[in-house]
Amino acid sequence: MPESALFSSVVLSDRVNTFGQDLLRRYGERVHKLAVNAGFTCPNRDGTKGRGGCTFCNNVSFSPNARREPDVLGQLASGRKVLAKRTGARKFLAYFQAYTNTYADVDDLDRMYRQALSQPDVVGLSVGTRPDCVPPAVLDLLASYQEEGHEIWLELGLQSAFDQTLERVNRGHDFAEYRQAVIAARARGLQVCTHLIVGLPGETAADSLLSLDRVLDLGVEGLKIHPLHVVKGTRLANDWRRGGYEPLVFDDYIDTVVQMVARTPREVVFHRLTGTAPQNILLAPTWCNWKWRVLNAITRKLVEKGLEQGALAATLPSAVNSD
């Protein structure tokens, strides 16, 4: 069979345990995320830990006057209408996505989360947050929803397992706080999805692989992998303009992600293998807007190398105590 024909017969989910296919298997139909911006801020923005946020985070949309009552149901209705027309989806996860979605009083969180869970077509929540913003009361709240039969994912933005990198990009937390959050969440039976960024300043592909190993050693049910975007309105953009940061090369990203996939046990679910930024604010690398080109290239490289998720997992040494 010609190589082109071989590739055309393979899709990403043949080689990778993707979140969409995992949900399809478990629910018997497609389940899509509905993004919700509930008006949260972040301790790295409001002065609790710092101001300005991470060096790669766009501040343009942030306004101290935007803390109005979040219309969770309205946002779900709008998103549902778009997705139903585009995909025919009838079941959804409410994805509390923007900023730190556990950074509020637990009673306020319960009220907002319950609004989403009250919808008959919402099967659960995916809650994006920071490792330093998941106190016991919040974890207990999320676990209570899971005990009621809802699908609950705690999405922790780690980005790197190296403290020097986290300090360099002004994350405001360290790896020890991530470790503590994961242990506490998994003790309650919560599913954890960890976010990692490839191409952070000062890091190599080997560093990304070691960050992955340290995350896997602690235990995780899901992963999101992103390339680092340089977007307008960030300190990273200023560094890039001065020549202080070299953006990721397309082929290097593909090679790194393929290695990460092969090192990851098959039971771990990949929620994402790339990420895009709005075209009007993206500065570099421009290929970050080519979602399907990136995913197709990852698939092609896996086929070319004869690899799939988990192919290299059993051969890896423990890395949890690595510096």
C-alpha positions in Angstrom: 0.0 0.0 0.0 1.4 3.4 -0.9 2.4 5.6 2.1 -0.1 8.3 1.2 -2.9 5.6 1.1 -1.7 4.2 4.5 -1.8 7.7 6.1 -5.2 8.6 4.6 -6.7 5.5 6.3 -5.5 6.5 9.7 -7.0 9.0 12.1 -5.5 10.5 15.2 -7.7 8.4 17.6 -6.3 5.2 16.0 -3.0 6.1 17.7 -4.0 8.3 20.6 -6.6 8.0 23.3 -8.5 11.2 22.6 -11.1 12.8 24.9 -13.7 13.0 22.2 -13.5 9.2 21.5 -13.3 8.4 25.2 -16.6 10.3 25.8 -18.2 8.7 22.7 -17.4 5.2 24.0 -18.7 5.9 27.5 -21.8 7.9 26.6 -22.7 6.2 23.3 -22.9 9.6 21.6 -20.8 12.7 21.2 -20.3 14.9 24.2 -19.0 18.5 23.6 -17.6 21.1 25.9 -19.5 24.4 26.3 -17.1 27.2 27.3 -18.2 29.4 30.2 -16.6 32.7 31.3 -17.9 33.1 34.8 -16.1 36.4 35.5 -13.3 35.0 37.6 -9.9 36.7 38.1 -6.6 35.2 39.3 -4.4 35.6 42.4 -1.6 36.4 40.0 -3.6 39.3 38.7 -5.4 40.8 41.6 -2.3 41.4 43.8 -2.7 38.4 46.1 0.3 36.7 44.5 1.2 39.2 41.8 -0.1 41.5 39.1 -0.2 41.2 35.4 -0.5 37.4 35.3 1.8 35.0 33.5 4.2 36.5 30.9 2.4 34.7 28.1 -1.1 35.6 29.2 -3.1 38.3 27.3 -4.5 41.0 29.6 -6.5 42.9 27.0 -9.8 41.4 28.0 -9.3 41.8 31.7 -11.1 44.7 33.4 -11.8 45.2 37.2 -15.3 46.4 36.2 -16.2 43.1 34.5 -17.0 41.3 37.8 -20.8 41.4 37.1 -23.1 38.5 37.9 -22.1 35.8 35.4 -24.9 34.6 33.1 -23.9 30.9 33.1 -27.2 29.7 31.7 -27.2 32.3 28.9 -23.7 31.3 27.8 -24.6 27.6 27.8 -27.7 28.4 25.7 -25.6 30.3 23.1 -22.9 27.7 23.0 -25.5 24.9 22.8 -27.2 26.5 19.8 -23.9 26.8 17.9 -22.7 23.3 18.6 -26.0 21.7 17.9 -26.1 23.3 14.5 -22.5 22.4 13.7 -22.2 18.9 15.2 -25.6 17.8 16.2 -24.4 17.2 19.8 -27.1 16.6 22.4 -24.9 16.2 25.5 -22.4 18.7 26.9 -19.8 19.4 29.6 -19.9 22.9 31.0 -16.3 24.1 30.7 -15.4 26.8 33.2 -12.5 28.0 31.3 -11.5 31.7 31.7 -8.9 32.5 34.4 -9.1 30.7 37.7 -12.4 29.0 38.1 -12.1 27.9 41.7 -11.0 31.4 43.0 -14.1 32.3 44.9 -16.1 31.5 48.0 -17.2 27.9 48.0 -20.9 28.9 48.3 -20.6 31.2 45.2 -18.9 28.4 43.3 -21.6 25.9 44.2 -24.3 28.3 43.0 -22.6 28.8 39.6 -21.7 25.1 39.1 -25.2 24.1 40.1 -26.6 26.4 37.5 -24.7 24.5 34.8 -25.5 21.1 36.3 -29.2 21.9 36.4 -29.4 21.7 32.6 -30.7 18.2 31.6 -28.2 18.0 28.6 -25.2 18.9 30.8 -23.6 15.7 32.0 -20.9 17.4 34.1 -18.2 20.0 34.6 -14.7 20.7 33.5 -13.1 23.3 35.8 -9.9 25.0 34.8 -7.8 26.4 37.7 -4.4 26.7 39.2 -2.7 24.2 41.6 -2.6 26.8 44.4 -6.4 27.5 44.2 -7.9 24.2 45.1 -8.4 24.2 48.9 -10.1 21.1 50.6 -13.5 22.7 50.6 -13.4 23.2 46.8 -12.2 19.6 46.2 -14.9 18.3 48.5 -17.5 20.3 46.5 -16.4 18.9 43.2 -16.2 15.4 44.6 -19.8 15.7 45.8 -21.0 16.4 42.3 -19.1 13.3 41.1 -20.8 11.2 43.8 -24.1 12.4 42.4 -23.2 10.8 39.1 -21.9 13.9 37.2 -18.8 13.8 35.0 -16.2 16.0 36.8 -12.8 17.0 35.5 -10.4 19.2 37.5 -8.1 20.9 34.9 -4.8 22.1 36.5 -2.6 24.5 34.7 0.9 23.4 35.5 2.6 24.3 32.2 6.1 23.1 33.4 7.4 20.9 36.2 10.5 23.1 36.6 10.4 25.8 39.3 12.9 28.0 37.5 10.6 28.0 34.4 7.5 28.7 36.5 9.3 31.7 38.1 10.6 32.9 34.7 7.0 33.1 33.3 5.6 34.5 36.6 3.2 31.6 37.3 3.2 32.4 41.1 3.2 28.7 42.2 5.7 25.9 42.2 5.7 22.2 41.4 5.3 21.3 45.1 1.9 23.0 45.1 0.9 21.1 42.0 2.0 17.8 43.7 -0.1 18.6 46.8 -3.1 19.5 44.7 -3.0 16.3 42.6 -2.6 14.1 45.7 -5.5 15.8 47.4 -7.7 15.6 44.3 -7.0 12.0 43.5 -7.5 11.0 47.2 -11.1 12.2 46.6 -11.4 10.2 43.4 -11.5 13.3 41.2 -10.3 13.1 37.6 -7.3 15.4 37.0 -6.3 16.8 33.6 -3.0 18.6 33.6 -2.0 21.3 31.1 1.6 21.4 29.8 3.1 24.0 27.5 5.8 23.1 25.0 8.3 25.8 24.0 8.4 27.8 27.3 11.4 30.3 27.5 14.6 28.5 28.4 13.2 25.0 27.9 14.1 22.3 25.5 12.2 19.3 24.2 14.0 17.2 26.8 12.6 19.5 29.5 9.0 19.0 28.1 9.5 15.3 28.3 10.7 15.4 31.8 7.8 17.6 32.9 5.5 15.0 31.4 7.3 12.2 33.2 6.9 14.0 36.6 3.2 14.5 36.0 2.7 10.9 35.0 4.6 9.6 38.0 2.2 11.5 40.3 -0.8 10.0 38.5 -3.1 11.9 36.1 -6.2 10.9 34.1 -6.0 13.5 31.4 -3.5 15.7 29.6 -3.6 18.9 27.5 -0.5 19.8 25.5 -0.2 23.3 24.1 2.4 25.1 22.0 3.5 28.5 23.5 1.7 31.3 21.7 3.2 34.8 21.5 0.2 37.1 21.6 -0.3 40.9 21.8 -0.5 42.6 25.1 1.9 40.3 26.9 5.4 40.6 28.4 6.4 37.6 26.2 5.5 39.7 23.2 7.9 42.4 24.3 10.6 39.8 24.8 9.9 38.4 21.3 10.1 41.8 19.7 13.5 42.4 21.3 14.7 39.1 20.1 14.7 37.6 23.6 12.5 34.7 22.8 12.6 32.4 19.8 9.2 30.9 18.9 8.7 27.2 18.4 9.5 25.6 15.0 6.6 23.6 13.6 8.6 20.4 13.1 10.1 20.6 16.6 6.7 20.8 18.1 5.4 17.8 16.2 8.5 15.7 17.1 8.1 16.6 20.8 4.4 15.9 21.0 4.9 12.5 19.3 7.5 11.6 21.9 5.1 12.7 24.7 2.3 10.6 23.3 4.5 7.6 23.0 5.6 8.0 26.6 2.1 8.3 28.0 0.2 5.2 29.2 -2.7 4.3 27.0 -5.3 4.8 29.8 -4.5 8.5 30.1 -6.8 10.6 28.0 -5.5 13.4 25.8 -7.9 16.3 25.9 -5.8 18.3 23.5 -2.6 18.0 21.5 -2.4 21.6 20.2 -4.0 25.0 20.8 -4.9 28.0 18.8 -5.0 31.8 19.5 -7.3 34.4 17.9 -5.8 35.5 14.7 -6.1 39.2 15.6 -3.8 38.9 18.6 -1.5 36.0 17.5 2.1 37.3 16.7 4.1 34.0 16.6 4.4 31.3 15.6 1.9 31.7 12.8 1.4 27.9 12.5 -0.4 27.9 15.8 -3.6 28.8 13.9 -3.3 25.7 11.8 -5.1 23.3 14.1 -5.8 20.5 11.6 -2.4 20.8 9.9 -0.8 20.3 13.4 -3.0 17.3 14.2 -2.5 15.7 10.8 1.2 16.1 11.1 1.2 14.5 14.5 -0.8 11.6 13.1 1.5 11.3 10.1 4.6 11.3 12.3 3.2 8.6 14.6 2.5 6.4 11.5 5.9 7.1 10.0 7.7 6.1 13.3 5.4 3.1 13.9 4.4 4.7 17.3 1.2 5.0 19.2 0.2 6.2 22.7 2.0 4.1 25.4 4.6 2.5 23.0 7.5 3.8 25.1 5.8 4.1 28.5 7.0 0.8 30.0 10.6 1.6 29.2 10.8 4.9 31.1 12.6 5.4 34.5 10.9 7.1 37.3 11.3 10.9 37.2 9.2 12.3 40.0 12.3 13.3 42.1 14.2 14.8 39.2 15.3 18.4 39.4 
